[in-house]
């Protein structure tokens, strides 16, 4: 049995992570399982997960906040929101639900052990260089899906020859001054599409260097369609307008996805034509904005108010589609032989997937290798009793699925009690 000291740190539910998923899980528990005690173990010093970790210029959501926001907390701002706006929203959620009282910050979870004799999890975390243990009946993994310590950054030939800084967006230095510099951003995903327009107010010139193109969609970042304007004219409540906006956002996503599979060539041409309409006549859309794959085979990058297209049209930004031969002292030598001059290189090359946050699991003293397990509906894991794993959607808003999983866990806990 557990020692008395460990008994003092016992909870019905242990939540790992105080990001989007963890905060939502706590709020759902309070609403649907009000008699359950819980604690959140957060490895960092603040809430917010991704939105407090990343500091690169322009960081914003890559899906609309009407579906990215929690189902219990309406979002009344613009569809695509900045990290600052999202953090403000998350702090409101935490304050309105008194969640921070349940969070142990700077508790980096290392191991989680299940005892069948005690029917309990014991979670061990490092805090201030010391180990601390917490026990609980149920473990809810809400730690996100990537390595918080470092992003994915391949080794490029000749890196040491380059005279300037090479920055990964996950490690962007706060208050970094890139004024009047030439910047090259390697990548064609949402991060690159965010950084490129965001730096044009200060940069000398920014070039997005991509091996292959992605699909981009310029969207109106007010979502004030005619139906919304009509509702405002009729003095309809903001709560009702929010529901209409959320439905519009859901319908938009469903329509794009359905048409991408049912009529891929037509959808592809529409996306390319929409991009072409936003760019100068001499811009090579076929080379730089025409992917080799069908639409929605990879995530569609949303551009609020077409900001990246505007940056290109202004002449402050450009796209180069080529492969890297090697880094040189003053930039990047491409496979085509062209030299791409750079004072700063940003490697927007992605994240390191880490599904369980590097936590080591054991059951009755036996190590469980996550790679050897399977999941039930992607949230319960074979061989790990009384544990759920929150993994949001990838192609649409993460929170829509993390909300559903939290609801499921609450129903499961109540069913177990009954």
N, C-alpha and C positions, 0 to 999 in steps of 0.2 A: 504493500500500500504506500501511498505518498506520505512523505514526512509532513509535519505540521506547518513548516515554513512554506512548503510548496502548496499546501492546502489553502493558505492565505491568498495565493495568486491563482485562484481557480475561477473559471468562467464557463458559462454554458456554451458560448461560441467564441472562438479565437479567429479574428479576421487579420489576414496578412496584407498590409498595404493600405495607404490612405490617399490613393488616387481616385480617379473617377469611379472605378468598380468598388473599392473599399468603402468610400463615403456613401455610395448608393446602397451597398449591402447593409451598412449600419442603419441608415434611415428606414429601409424596408423592415429590418428586424424590429425597430422601435414601433413601427406601425402595426405589423402583422403578428409579432411575437413579443408583446410588451412585457411579459414576465421573464424573458430571457436576459441574463446578464451577458455582456460581451466586452471584449477589449480589442483594439486595433494596434497591431505592432507595425510601426513604420520605420524603415531604415534611415530615412533622412530627417531633417529638422523641421520640415514643413509639410503641409498637405499639398495635393495637386498632382503628384506623379509627373507625367510628361510635361504638364503645363507650368510646373515650377522648375523643372530640370533644364529644359532647353531655353537658351537665351539668344539664339541667332536672330538677325534682323528680320522683322516682319512676321515672326512666328504666329500662326493662326490655325484655326480648324481647317481640315480638308473635307469636311462634310457639314451640312447645315445644322445649326444649333436647335432648330425646332425638333429634329429627331435625335440630335446628339445630347440635348438636355434630358434630365430625368423626367419620367412620366408623372412625377408628383410636384414638379417645379417648373412652371411655364417659363419659356424664354421669350422676352419681349424685344430683344435687340435685332441686329442685322443677322441674316442667315449665316454668313461666314464671319466668325468673331476672332479677335486677336487673343493672344495668350493672356494679356492683362484683363480683358473682359471676361474670359473664361475663369480666371482665378478669382475675380470679384464674385462671379456667380457661385463658385465652389465655396468661397468663404461665407456667402449668404446661406448656402445650404447647411454648412457646418454650424453656423451661429444659430440659425432658426431651429435646428434640431439638437443643439447642445452636444454635438458629436465630439468636439475636441477634448471634452472631459474624459472621454473613453480612449484617447489615443496615447500610446507611449512612443514618443518620438525617439530617434537615434537608437532604435532597437533593430539591428540587422539580423534577421532570422537565418540561422545556419542549419539546424536540424529539427526534425519533427518525428517523434517516436510514439507509436501506438502500443498500448498495453491491453491485451484482451482480458487479462485477469482484473484490471481496474476499469476497463472500458473507458479509457481516457487517452487523450493526446497530451504529450509533454513537448512543448516547443522551447528550444534553446536559442537565445539571441545574444549577440554581442552588443554591449552598451557601454561606451566610454572605456573600452578596453577590458571590461569585465563581462563575465557570462551571467545571464539571468534566465530563469526557467519560469514558464507559465503553463498551467494545465487547463484542459478544457474538454468538454464532451464532444464538441463538433469543431472541425477545422475548415475555414472558408478561405481558399487561396485567391486573393484579389491583387496580386503583385504585378500584374501586367504581363507583357509577352516578350520583353527584350532585356538585354544586359544593361543595367544602369551605369555600370562602371565605364564602358567604352562602346562606341559604335563600330560598325563594320567599315574597315579601311584597308583595302588591298595595298600591297607593296608595289609601288610603281618603280620601274627602272630609273636609276639616276636621281632618286629623291634627294640624296645628300648633296647633289650638285646645285640644287635650287637655292638661291640666296635669300629668298623671302620665307614667310611663314606658310605652313601647310596646316589648315584648320579643318577639323571635322565639326559639323554643326552641333553635335552632342557635347562638344567641349569648347563652345564659342566663348572667348574671353569677354567678360562683362566690360562695357564701356570701351570696346576696342575701336580705335580710330582708323578708318580706312579711307579718309578723305583724299580725294585727288589721285587715288591709286588705280592701277589696272588690275582687275580681279577676274580670275577664271573660276567658274563654278562647275565642277565635274558632276554630271548626273542629269537625268531627265524626269525625275519624279516630282512629287508634291513639294519636297524641301527645296529643290533647285528652283522650281517655279515660284516659290515664295521669296527666296533670297534675292533673286535677280531683280524684280521690280522694287524691292524694299531698299536696295542700296543705291539706286540711281540718283537720289537727292544729294549724295555726297561723293560718289565714286567718280573717277576719271572716265573709265569705261568698264563694263562688266560683260563677260562672254560666258554663255552657257555652252559647255563642251559635252556633247553627248555621243555615245556610240551608235544609238538608234533612237528614233523619235517616239514620243508618247502622244496620246490624245489629250487635248486641252479643250475646256468648254468655258467660254466667257459668260458669266452670269450676272444679272442685275443683283447687287448686294443690298437691295432694300426689300425685295419681295413684295413691293406695293403694286400688285397687279390690279387691273381694273375692278375685279370683284372685291378686292380689299378696299379700294377707294370708295366703291359704292356702299360697302358696309359702314365705313367711317361716316359717309354722308348721312346714313340712316341712324347714326349714333348708337351703333351696336357695341356691346361691351368688349373690352380688350381681351377678356378670357375667351369669348366666342371667336374673335378675330384670330387669336392665337391658334385655336383648334382648326380654323379654316387654313391658316398658313401651314400648320403641321400636315394637314391632309394634302395640300398642294405639293409640299416637299416630298411626301411619301409617294404620291402619284407620279411626280416627275421622275423619281428614282426607279419606280417600277416600270414606267413607260420606256425609259432609256434602256434598262436591262432587257425588257421583253423584245423591244425592236432590235436590239443588238444581236439577239439570238435568232429572231424570226426573219429579219431582213438586213443582215450584216453589211452587205455592200452599199445599200441605200443609206444606212445609218452612218457608215464610214464616210461616204461622200458628203453627207450633211454636215458632219463635224468638221471636215476639211474645208468645206465652203464657208462655214461660219468663221473659221480662223482666217481664211483668205480675205474675207470682207473687212477684217479688223487691221490688216497689215498693208504696207506699201506694195504697189504693183510689182516692184522689182524683187520682192522677197521670195525666195525659192521654197514655196510651201511643199512641193512634192518631195524635196530632199530633206527638209528640216521638220516638217509637221505631218508626214504621212507614214504612220507605222506599218510594219510588215504584217502585224497580227490584226485580228478583227477587234472591233470595239468591245470593250468590257471584258476582254480576255485578261487585261490588267486594269487596275483601278483608274477611272477617269479623273484627271486633275481638274479641279474647279478653279477658275480665275475670277475672283470678285471684281466686278466692273471691268473685266478684261485687262487687269493691271499689267500683266507681262507683255501682252500684245502692245499696249500703249508705250511701255518702256522700249520695246524694239522699234516702234514707229518713231519715237523721239530721237533715235540715234544713240542713246546712252547705253543700249544693250544690244547684243547680237547673239545668234546661235551658230555654232560650228558643229557639223556632224562629221565625225572622223574618229579614228582610234589613236591612242597614245603610243608613240614609239618610245619616248623617254623624257624625263625631266632634264632640263639644262639650267644653267645659272640664271638666265633671265626669262624663263618661261617653260613652255612645253613644246617639244618637237613631235609633230604628228606623223602618222604612217604615210600620209600624202607627201611628206617632206616640208610642209608649211611649219613655220615657227609661230607659236601663239604666245606673244609677250605677256608677262604677268609679274606683278609685284606681290600678289597674294593668290594662293590657290586654296579653294574650298573644296574638300572632298565630300560632296553630298551623296555618298555611296551607300547609305542605308544603315540599318541597325543589326545587331547580333541577336537573333532570336534565342530566347531563354524562357521556355514555357513555364517553368516552376520556380523561377528566380534563383536557381542554383541551390535550393534547399535539398538536403539529403534526408530521405525518408527511410524509416525502418518500422517493421511490424513484429512485435515480440522478439526483438533483437536481430531480426533478419533484414538486411538491406533490400530495399525495393528500388529497382532500376526503372525509372519512368518510361524509358524506351521499350521496355518489355511488357508494358501494360496496354490496355485498351480502355476506351471511354464509353459511357452510356450518355448518348445525346451530347457528347463533348463537354460534360460537366461533372460526372461522377467517374472515378478512376478505379479500375479493377484492382483488388488486393489492398485497397486503402479504405478501411471502414470509416464511416462518419466524416467523410471529407468531400467537399465540392470545390470545383475549379471554375473561376469566372473567366471566360474567354469571349470577348465581344465579336461583333461582326467585323469583317475585313473590307468588304466591298461597299457596305453602307455604314451607318453610324454605329460605332462600338457600343454605345450605351443602350441602344434598343435591345441588344441581346443580353448585356450584363443586367439590365433591369429584369428581363424575363427569368434569368437564372436566379436572381435574388428572390423573386416571387416564388419560384419553384422550391428553393431551399427553405423558405418560410413555411410553405405548405408541407414540405417533407418533415420539418421539425415538429409542426403541430400534429401531423399524422403519427409520428413516432411517439409523441406524448399520449395521444389517444389510444 
